[in-house]
Amino acid sequence: MSRTCELTGKKANNGYAVSHSHRRTKKLQQVNLQEKRVWWPQGKRFVTLRLSTKAIKTLEKKGIDAMAKAAGIDLNKM
C-alpha cells in the first residue's frame, strides 16, 4: 500500500537535504499519515481511514460525507 492520504491524495515530496557545505543529497519527505477511526453518521458505523493530519483537521470542519464525495470515495466499501 502506498503512503498516500485516502481523502486528499497527499503523497511524498522529493527534496534535497542540504549540508553545511551546501552539498545536496536527495531525500523523500513523507506525509504524516495516521490510521483514524471516523464515525460515519449516515452509515451508522465507524470507518477506518489512512489520513494525513491536515486531512483530519479539514475533516472536523467539513465532515466525512463532503470530503468523501469530493475525493470520489464510496464509504460503503470501506
C-alpha positions in Angstrom: 0.0 0.0 0.0 1.4 3.4 -1.0 1.8 6.1 1.6 -1.0 8.4 0.3 -3.9 10.1 2.1 -7.2 8.4 1.2 -9.2 11.7 1.2 -6.8 14.4 0.0 -4.4 12.3 -2.1 -1.3 13.8 -0.5 1.9 11.8 -1.1 5.6 12.1 -0.6 7.6 15.1 -1.9 11.0 14.9 -3.4 13.5 17.3 -1.9 17.1 17.8 -1.0 18.9 17.6 2.3 21.4 20.4 2.2 24.6 20.1 4.3 26.6 23.0 5.8 29.0 22.8 2.8 25.9 23.0 0.6 26.3 19.5 -0.8 22.8 18.3 -1.8 21.6 14.7 -1.3 18.1 13.6 -2.4 15.6 12.8 0.3 11.9 11.9 0.4 9.6 14.0 2.6 6.9 11.6 3.7 3.3 12.5 4.6 2.3 12.4 8.2 -0.3 9.6 7.9 -2.4 8.3 10.8 -4.9 5.4 11.0 -8.1 7.1 12.1 -11.5 5.6 13.0 -14.1 8.1 11.9 -17.8 7.9 12.8 -19.9 7.9 9.7 -23.4 9.1 10.7 -25.3 8.1 7.6 -23.9 4.6 7.6 -24.2 4.4 11.4 -20.8 2.9 11.9 -17.1 3.6 12.1 -14.9 3.8 9.1 -11.1 3.3 9.3 -9.1 5.5 7.0 -5.4 6.4 6.5 -5.4 10.2 6.7 -2.9 12.9 6.8 -3.0 15.2 9.8 -4.1 18.1 7.6 -7.0 16.0 6.3 -8.0 15.2 9.9 -8.3 18.9 10.7 -10.3 19.5 7.5 -12.5 16.5 8.2 -13.6 18.1 11.5 -14.6 21.3 9.7 -16.2 19.9 6.5 -17.5 16.5 7.6 -16.8 13.0 6.2 -19.6 12.9 3.6 -18.4 16.1 1.9 -14.8 15.1 1.8 -15.5 11.6 0.6 -17.7 12.9 -2.2 -15.0 15.4 -3.3 -12.4 12.6 -3.3 -14.7 10.2 -5.1 -14.7 7.5 -2.4 -17.6 5.2 -1.7 -17.7 4.8 2.1 -19.9 1.7 1.8 -16.9 -0.3 0.5 -14.7 0.7 3.5 
